[in-house]
Amino acid sequence: DEIPMHIRATVNTGASKEDIREAFMHVAIYAGVPKANNAFKIAKKVFEDMDNME
């Protein structure tokens, strides 16, 4: 899946978790709430994985 890769890449550019969450809120308007909810779920897992790697 591409979303985890893009989340990690975005964090590597200096974006915060909150920045990413905010972007997903905007995506919800265009892609639909179910898609955004799925993105939030994926992001949560990616953030947990990244935190565990530190």
C-alpha positions as CSV (number, residue, x, y, z in Angstrom):
1,D,0.0,0.0,0.0
2,E,1.3,3.5,-0.8
3,I,-0.2,5.4,2.1
4,P,2.4,4.1,4.7
5,M,5.3,5.0,2.4
6,H,3.9,8.5,1.8
7,I,3.3,9.0,5.5
8,R,6.9,8.0,6.4
9,A,8.2,10.2,3.6
10,T,6.2,13.2,4.8
11,V,7.4,12.8,8.3
12,N,11.0,12.6,7.0
13,T,10.4,16.1,5.4
14,G,9.7,17.5,8.8
15,A,5.9,17.3,8.8
16,S,4.4,16.5,12.2
17,K,1.8,13.9,13.0
18,E,-0.7,16.7,13.4
19,D,0.1,18.0,10.0
20,I,-0.6,14.6,8.5
21,R,-3.9,14.3,10.4
22,E,-4.9,17.8,9.2
23,A,-4.2,16.8,5.6
24,F,-6.4,13.7,6.1
25,M,-9.2,15.9,7.4
26,H,-9.1,17.9,4.1
27,V,-9.0,14.6,2.1
28,A,-12.2,13.5,3.8
29,I,-14.1,16.3,2.1
30,Y,-13.0,15.1,-1.4
31,A,-12.4,11.4,-1.0
32,G,-15.2,10.7,1.5
33,V,-15.2,10.0,5.2
34,P,-14.8,6.2,4.9
35,K,-11.6,6.7,2.9
36,A,-10.3,9.2,5.3
37,N,-11.1,7.0,8.3
38,N,-9.1,4.2,6.6
39,A,-6.2,6.6,6.1
40,F,-6.3,7.6,9.8
41,K,-6.3,3.9,10.7
42,I,-3.2,3.3,8.5
43,A,-1.5,6.4,9.8
44,K,-2.0,5.3,13.4
45,K,-0.3,2.0,12.6
46,V,2.5,3.7,10.8
47,F,3.1,6.2,13.7
48,E,3.2,3.3,16.2
49,D,5.7,1.4,14.0
50,M,7.8,4.5,13.6
51,D,7.7,5.2,17.4
52,N,8.8,1.6,18.1
53,M,11.7,1.9,15.8
54,E,13.2,4.8,17.7
